[in-house]
Amino acid sequence: MVKNHPEAELVAMCDINTALKVPIQEEFNDVPFFASMEEMLASGLEFDILTICTPNYLHATQSLQALEAGYHIVCEKPMALKKADCEDMLFKALQKNKLVFCVMQNRYSPPSKWLKEVLSSRALGKIYVVTINCFWNRDERYYKKEGWKGKLAMDGGTLFTQFSHFIDIMFWLFGDIQNIQARFQDFNHQELTEFEDSGIISFDFKKGGIGNINYSTSVWESNQESSLTIVGSKGSIKVGGQYMEKVEYCNIENYEMPELPPSNPPNQYKGYKGSAANHHYVIENVVDTLKGRSIATTNALEGLKVVEIIENIYALKNQES
């Protein structure tokens, strides 16, 4: 994505897997390759932005290292696994006058952008009910025993790794939640993960209305659905499909549904499909923001709020156990 942007330059790659050095340098024209973040930061190489695409549990530590060294950050989701770590990152970014961009690429999907316009215009009136359904497949093909996914301290749990994108969309559209209740089950992942594979969460929105999130990674063979249904005083909407990529229902008083551009296809991950392939928009937003043409699409405070919501939901799980 960096290489494809006309105003961005890829100046280095870093990975502890040194076997990647040769293929990476062949693909990216002998770009410098470093075997550790410490080595890269100590090299004296000049760059503006460090993109962190490491396992979840490393995001906060590595972001703080980079911010301390004076670089802007693009951090893959989740921003961290604890709200307190997000607060440390936010404080360090303010202290160093640097920006933290959180990767929540689903905001760029045409249905998501349209939903934001509809909610901002109050076309739906008062919001009564919001339902998010996320039913995916993640099995032994995804959770490798030698990997970090599925290990609680490294992964964080299903809501962090699989469904934080949709919690971000919810917060972006409707704001914060309270009066949370939740139930969790581990149906068929006992040998694969250290946490639940399914959950049902209900809550109130602080701005009014009730909501619920129903999720599972126990769906057989392939992803089934990621959908958002909204019931308001002046109409209802459902955005569905496997990745919230299409509008399935729209009935709003005195409103004509516009024709939306097609959504990008989902990312492919070694036989698995993830959320929409919108990462190029993230890089575009980073460049535009740093050049003063735009603002961060998902800033550090929003990234923090997503982590806080998930942390509050999982606090109920800990009380349950």
Buried (B, 14 or more C-beta within 10 A) or exposed (E): BBEEBEEBEBEBBBBEEEEBBEEBBEEBEEBBBBBEBEEBBEEEEEEBBBBBEBBBBBBBBBBBBBBEBEBBBBBBBBBBBBBBBBBBBBEBBEEBEBBBBBBBBBBBBBBBEBBBEBBEEEBBEEBBEBBBBBBBBBBEEBBEEEEBBBBEEBBBBBBBBBBBBBBBBBBBBBBBBEEBEBEBEBEBBEEBBBBBBBBBBBBBBEEEBBBBBBBBBBBEEEBBBBBBBBBBEBBBBBBBBBBBBBBEEBEBEEBEEEEEEEBBEBBEEEEBBBBBBBBBBBBBBBBBBBEEEEEBBBBBBBBBBBBBBBBBBBEBBEEEE
